[in-house]
Amino acid sequence: MKKLDKPAILVVDMLNDFVYGALACDRGKAIVPATAKLLKAARKAGVPVIFCNDCHLPGIDRELKLWGDHAIKGTPGAEVIPELELCDKDYVVPKRRYSGFFQTDLDILLKELGVKTVVISGLHTHMCCRHTSADAYCLGYDVVVAKEATNSFTEEDYLGGLAYLKTCYGAEAYTNRQLIGMF
């Protein structure tokens, strides 16, 4: 099996509000065990784990007009779900828009870590994962998707998101077993 070229795991919006709270998604709950397993294996293999988290300013951020209050900075809803065991060697990149790259320091962090391939995990393949993947691709990163550690509100959104990422960015989707074998 091929190896990923200097990978990092990007965990998109696996926050209390997206899994259990204001924008709760049952399909998000379904990927928690697989995501935790992937992150544990990545950490063990020395692959950086980077959480790209919505962290909105109340009453200001544009997304709040569309989606209502969620992941407000400083609230429990904006915290990584406990099952993913955020640890000291992980990185957290707060974001105020869909993409983990838009006006954040994610690109410079990845460059400083020597990352060439981003493994996209989290929510939602047709929205925040999609926009993060678009920017990753445009910035020259290879994009891979963690099939068992991503999801969306509906099966249609999930599959449509995966298809879009493959068509537009050449992003292959792999199971945890495949990914872990490529670390």
N, C-alpha and C positions, 0 to 999 in steps of 0.2 A: 504494500500500500504506500502511496506517495506521502511525503511529509509536507506539512504546511510551512510556507516560508515566513519565519519569524512572526508567529501569530500572537494576537491578543484577543481576549473575549470582551466584546462590548455587550453589556447587559442594559437593555433599554427599558426604562420605566417599570421595573419590577418593584413597585412601591405599594405601600398600604392602600392608598386611594385607588390604584388601578386593579388591585387584586381583591381587596375586601371592602373598600370605602366608596367614596363619591362616584367613581367610574368603575365600580366593581364588575369584573368579567369572570364568569364561571369558567370560561375557556382559559383564562389566565391562571386560575387556581389549578387547573389540570396539568399545567406544565411545571409547577413548582418542584415536584420531586426530580424530574429529569434535569431541570436547570440546576438544582442543588448538586446533583451528581456530576454534571459537566463542570461546574465551578470547582468542586473538590478535586477532580482529576486535573484540571488546568493548574490549580495552585500547586499540586503535588509535582507536576511536570515543569514548574517554573514559568508557566505561561501567564502573563499579566491579565488580571481581571479588572475591568474598568466599568463602573456603573455610570450610565448616562441618564441622569434623573431630572424629570420635570421638577422645577423649583420656582414657582410663580410668585410674583409680587401681587398682593391683594389689590383688586380694583384697577390694576394698570395693564397687566399682560393681555395681549390681543386674544390668545387662545381661550381665556376665561369667558369671553363674549360668546364663543361657540359652544363651549363645553361646561360652562358653569365653574364654580370654585372647585378646584382640585389641586392637590400637591402644592399647597401654599407654603412658602418658605417658613421654616421654623415650626411647622405643625407635624404631628405624627403621620398624617396622610402623605407627607413628602419623604418619609423614611423608607429605606429598603426593607422589604419584608424580612422578618427574623429568620425564616427558614433558609435564607441564602447566606447567612452567617458572614455578613460583612466583617472583614478583618483588617488589621493594621497594614498589611502589605497590598491590599486592594486600593484602587484609586476611585474617587468620586468626582464626576464632572457635572455640575449643575447646569441645566439648560432651561431657557424660557420659551423656546420654540420647538417644533417637531424634531428637528435634526440635532443630534448630539454635537455637531460641528459648528452650527450657526452661532457666531460670536461667543464661542467658548474657547478654552485652551486645549481641546481634545487633540487637534492636529499636532501642536507642538509637543504635547505629552507623548503621543505615538512616535513621533520622530526621535525624541530623546530616548525612548525605550528601544529604538531600532526596529519597530514593527513594520512589516510589509503586508501582512494579511490580517484583516479584521473578521472575526467570527461574530456574526450578528445573532443575538438572542434577545428574548423579551417580547414586549408588546408595542405595537401591533404591526404585523407584517405589511399591511396596506397603508400605514400612516407613519409613525415615528421610526420604525425599522426601515421603511422605504426611504424616507428623507435622509436618515443617517447613512444608509447605503449609497444613496445618490451622491452625497458629498464625499464619502470615502472613495468612491470610484473616481470622481472628478479630481480628487487630490492625489490619485495614483496608487491607492491601496487595492489589493486583491480583496474581493468580498466573498465570503462563504457564509452560509446560513445554517444554524443549528436547528434542524428540522423538528426535533422533539422539545426544544426549549424556546420556541416562538409560537405565537398564536395571534388571533384577532377575535373580534366580537362574534363573527360568524365563520362557518367553514368556507363560504364563498369568499369572504374578505381574506381569510388566511391563504387559501389556494391561489386567489387572484394576486395577492401580494407576492407569494413565492414565484409565480409565473412571471410577474413583472420584473422582479429582481434578476431572474435568470435571463430573460430576454434583453433587458436594457444594460445589465452590468455583468453578465456572464456568471452570476452567483449560483454556484452549485449548493444544493441542500443535502446535508449529511446527517445521519443518525449520530447519537452520542457515541456509540461503539466505534463508528467510522472515525469520528473526530478525535476521540481519545487515542486511537491507533495512529493518528497523523501528528500528534504532539511531539 
